Amino acid sequence: DNEILVKGEMVFDRYLNLPEATAEVFDEAGWFRTGDLGEYSKEGFLRITGRKKEIIITAAGKNIAPVPIEEALSQSKYVDMAMVYGDEKKYLTALLVLNRDAIINYAGKEHIAWKNFEDLAFHQTVYKLLLAEVKKVNSALAKYETIKKFAIIENAFSIESGELTPTLKLRRNKVGENYKETLAALY
């Protein structure tokens, strides 16, 4: 499943007085399961691609690491943040937070009339722009990894809302809880 395993003298050999916890993180051959997912680059460097705990398992049983997809979506100059969703669902969806400056600049170039950012964020032309950006990302993914639907959300994920950790990692459960209705409408 692409989990990074390590073994060597520099790795601890057990948790003190916790045999069950030790058994969970070490396999039969003594390899330590890091919980990180990775792959080797063409140059032979190990690259971390996500966390095993963050794996989405679809209704069809496909295991999908959402972080690389989220990073690909966030590469768009129009997307500030993204969260992929779809655990135990038939397909993947995403919540997208817009890059305000890029969207405002786009609106100016396209002569889109708007009064407040909310009007602009939910304008049909902006939706079509984001649909094209999602399709670009989807073109590099396996069919089961593609984003079928997405929703634009107004507010960025934040530490204050509990949606990000202090190290700025997504708290998927909290985002899912905060946007329960929005996510449900995508299915």
C-alpha positions, -999 to +999 in steps of 0.1 A: +000+000+000+031+023-004+036+027+033+072+037+042+088+010+064+122+016+082+145-008+099+179-003+115+199+004+147+185+040+148+149+028+151+136+020+186+126-016+191+095-013+213+073+009+234+080+005+270+054-017+287+030-014+257+032-047+238-001-041+219+011-007+206+044-022+197+027-050+177+007-024+158+037-005+145+062-033+139+057-061+113+068-097+118+102-090+103+109-061+126+101-033+101+087-001+117+055+011+100+059+049+098+023+057+088+036+078+059+030+069+023+058+073-002+073+066-036+108+069-051+115+095-077+133+087-110+165+100-093+161+075-064+149+099-037+121+089-014+092+113-015+064+114+011+030+115-007+007+114+023-003+098+055-018+063+057-045+075+082-056+100+055-064+073+030-099+075+016-115+041+010-143+044-015-175+023-016-158+002-043-129-005-019-103+017-037-076+032-015-069+068-024-044+092-009-061+126-010-031+148-002-015+146-037-048+153-053-054+183-030-019+196-038-026+193-075-058+212-071-041+239-051-015+243-079-042+262-098-037+299-093-075+302-087-076+277-058-062+286-024-071+254-006-088+221-013-101+191+005-109+158-012-138+138+003-153+104-005-147+078+023-172+050+017-188+070-012-191+060-048-169+088-061-146+116-049-157+152-044-138+183-033-143+215-013-124+244-030-114+276-013-108+303-039-078+325-043-095+359-039-070+380-058-068+356-087-106+354-090-110+392-088-084+396-115-101+370-136-134+388-132-119+420-143-105+404-175-138+387-182-159+418-174-179+400-148-201+424-128-202+417-091-210+436-059-194+414-033-170+385-034-197+360-025-216+369-057-184+365-077-174+332-061-207+316-070-209+332-105-215+306-133-184+318-152-162+313-122-177+278-117-169+270-153-133+282-148-129+260-117-145+230-136-118+234-162-091+235-135-105+203-119-106+186-153-069+194-158-061+177-125-084+148-133-065+142-166-035+130-147-054+107-123-067+072-124-104+071-132-113+061-096-092+090-082-110+118-102-131+145-087-166+141-100-182+171-082-170+200-062-183+228-041-169+263-036-167+274+000-164+310+011-140+308+041-105+294+041-099+265+065-083+279+097-068+269+130-094+290+148-123+270+132-105+238+142-102+228+106-064+230+106-038+218+130-012+243+143+011+228+116-016+236+090-026+201+082-063+195+075-085+180+102-107+161+078-133+151+104-138+187+115-140+200+079-165+172+072-185+181+102-185+219+094-195+213+058-218+183+063-247+197+043-225+210+015-208+176+011-241+157+013-254+178-016-226+165-038-239+130-036 
